[in-house]
Amino acid sequence: MNCSSRLLCLLYVTTSGGLAWTSILEVRYGPMWAACLFAAASLVPVIAVVRETVIGEQRRILLDLIARASRGGGDAADAIVRAELDSACCERWWTSLGTEHEMTCRHWMPHSSSAA
């Protein structure tokens, strides 16, 4: 994570703490519906922190791929395409644009015989 991501995470955690404290105060002195509302709202910044860390991890992986490609003599696009081809699960999935799997594929699921 870079400096701005850390600052955003600190802001999110502070906001979550403030909303949780407000929820506690509402339980003591206010209506219960407001306490539930503030408790639910205090979870939203936690989700934002998780999202920021995932984005930072993806950014780090991409930079690692680019650095590895530049050391190997190829370009970054080749490394990204190579990684995508390695992550494809089966030939039918690749040729059907991700809609079907081969029967031997680990991601294949049998279709139900009942009418939907």
The 8 nearest C-alpha neighbors of each residue, nearest first, counted from 0:
[[1, 55, 4, 5, 2, 52, 56, 59],
 [0, 2, 4, 3, 5, 55, 6, 59],
 [1, 3, 5, 4, 6, 0, 7, 8],
 [2, 4, 6, 5, 1, 7, 0, 8],
 [5, 3, 7, 1, 6, 2, 0, 8],
 [4, 6, 8, 2, 7, 3, 9, 1],
 [5, 7, 3, 9, 4, 8, 2, 10],
 [6, 8, 10, 4, 5, 9, 11, 3],
 [9, 7, 11, 5, 48, 10, 6, 12],
 [10, 8, 6, 12, 7, 11, 13, 5],
 [9, 11, 7, 13, 8, 12, 14, 6],
 [12, 10, 44, 8, 14, 9, 13, 15],
 [11, 13, 15, 9, 14, 10, 8, 16],
 [14, 12, 16, 10, 15, 11, 9, 17],
 [15, 13, 17, 11, 16, 12, 10, 18],
 [16, 14, 41, 12, 18, 13, 17, 44],
 [15, 17, 19, 13, 14, 18, 12, 20],
 [18, 16, 14, 20, 15, 19, 21, 13],
 [17, 19, 21, 41, 15, 20, 16, 37],
 [20, 18, 22, 16, 21, 17, 41, 38],
 [21, 19, 23, 17, 22, 18, 16, 24],
 [22, 20, 18, 24, 19, 23, 25, 17],
 [21, 23, 34, 19, 37, 25, 20, 24],
 [24, 22, 20, 26, 21, 25, 19, 27],
 [23, 25, 21, 27, 26, 22, 28, 20],
 [24, 26, 29, 34, 22, 28, 27, 23],
 [27, 25, 23, 24, 34, 28, 29, 31],
 [28, 26, 24, 25, 29, 23, 30, 22],
 [29, 27, 25, 26, 24, 30, 23, 31],
 [30, 28, 25, 26, 27, 31, 33, 24],
 [29, 31, 32, 33, 25, 34, 26, 28],
 [30, 32, 34, 33, 26, 35, 29, 25],
 [33, 31, 35, 34, 30, 36, 29, 37],
 [32, 34, 36, 31, 35, 30, 37, 25],
 [35, 33, 22, 25, 31, 37, 36, 32],
 [36, 34, 38, 32, 33, 37, 39, 31],
 [35, 37, 33, 39, 34, 38, 40, 32],
 [36, 38, 40, 22, 34, 39, 35, 18],
 [39, 37, 35, 41, 40, 36, 22, 19],
 [38, 40, 36, 37, 41, 42, 35, 43],
 [39, 41, 37, 42, 38, 43, 36, 18],
 [40, 42, 15, 18, 38, 39, 19, 43],
 [43, 41, 45, 40, 39, 44, 46, 15],
 [42, 44, 46, 45, 40, 41, 47, 39],
 [45, 43, 47, 11, 46, 15, 42, 48],
 [46, 44, 48, 42, 47, 43, 49, 12],
 [45, 47, 49, 43, 44, 48, 50, 42],
 [46, 48, 44, 50, 45, 49, 51, 43],
 [49, 47, 51, 45, 8, 50, 46, 52],
 [48, 50, 46, 52, 47, 51, 53, 45],
 [49, 51, 47, 53, 48, 52, 54, 46],
 [52, 50, 48, 54, 53, 49, 55, 47],
 [51, 53, 55, 49, 54, 50, 56, 48],
 [54, 52, 56, 50, 55, 51, 57, 49],
 [53, 55, 57, 51, 56, 52, 58, 50],
 [56, 54, 52, 0, 58, 53, 57, 51],
 [55, 57, 59, 53, 58, 54, 52, 60],
 [58, 56, 60, 54, 59, 55, 61, 53],
 [57, 59, 55, 61, 56, 60, 54, 62],
 [60, 58, 56, 62, 57, 61, 63, 55],
 [61, 59, 63, 57, 62, 58, 64, 56],
 [60, 62, 64, 58, 63, 59, 57, 65],
 [63, 61, 65, 59, 64, 60, 66, 58],
 [62, 64, 60, 66, 61, 65, 67, 59],
 [65, 63, 61, 67, 62, 66, 68, 60],
 [64, 66, 75, 62, 68, 63, 67, 69],
 [67, 65, 63, 69, 68, 64, 62, 70],
 [66, 68, 64, 70, 65, 69, 63, 71],
 [69, 67, 65, 71, 75, 73, 74, 66],
 [68, 70, 66, 67, 71, 72, 74, 73],
 [71, 69, 67, 68, 72, 66, 73, 65],
 [72, 70, 68, 69, 73, 67, 74, 66],
 [71, 73, 69, 70, 68, 74, 67, 75],
 [74, 72, 68, 71, 69, 77, 75, 78],
 [73, 75, 68, 76, 77, 69, 72, 78],
 [76, 74, 65, 78, 68, 77, 79, 69],
 [75, 77, 79, 78, 74, 80, 65, 73],
 [78, 76, 80, 75, 79, 74, 81, 73],
 [77, 79, 81, 75, 76, 80, 68, 82],
 [78, 80, 82, 76, 81, 77, 83, 75],
 [81, 79, 83, 77, 82, 78, 76, 84],
 [82, 80, 78, 84, 79, 83, 77, 85],
 [83, 81, 85, 79, 80, 84, 78, 86],
 [84, 82, 80, 86, 85, 81, 79, 87],
 [85, 83, 81, 87, 86, 82, 80, 79],
 [84, 86, 82, 83, 87, 81, 88, 80],
 [85, 87, 83, 84, 88, 82, 81, 89],
 [88, 86, 84, 85, 89, 83, 93, 92],
 [87, 89, 86, 104, 92, 90, 106, 105],
 [90, 88, 92, 91, 87, 104, 93, 101],
 [89, 91, 93, 92, 94, 88, 101, 87],
 [92, 90, 94, 93, 100, 89, 101, 95],
 [93, 91, 97, 100, 99, 95, 89, 90],
 [92, 94, 90, 91, 96, 95, 97, 89],
 [93, 95, 91, 96, 92, 90, 97, 99],
 [96, 94, 92, 97, 98, 93, 91, 99],
 [97, 95, 93, 94, 98, 92, 99, 91],
 [96, 98, 92, 95, 93, 99, 94, 100],
 [97, 99, 95, 96, 92, 100, 91, 93],
 [100, 98, 92, 97, 95, 91, 101, 107],
 [101, 99, 92, 107, 91, 104, 102, 89],
 [100, 102, 104, 103, 91, 107, 89, 99],
 [101, 103, 104, 107, 100, 108, 105, 109],
 [102, 104, 101, 105, 107, 100, 89, 106],
 [105, 103, 101, 107, 106, 102, 89, 100],
 [104, 106, 107, 103, 88, 102, 108, 100],
 [107, 105, 104, 108, 100, 88, 101, 103],
 [108, 106, 100, 104, 105, 102, 101, 109],
 [109, 107, 110, 106, 102, 100, 105, 104],
 [110, 108, 111, 107, 102, 112, 106, 100],
 [111, 109, 108, 112, 113, 107, 114, 115],
 [110, 112, 113, 109, 114, 115, 108, 107],
 [111, 113, 110, 114, 115, 109, 108, 107],
 [114, 112, 111, 115, 110, 109, 108, 107],
 [113, 115, 112, 111, 110, 109, 108, 99],
 [114, 113, 111, 112, 110, 109, 108, 98]]
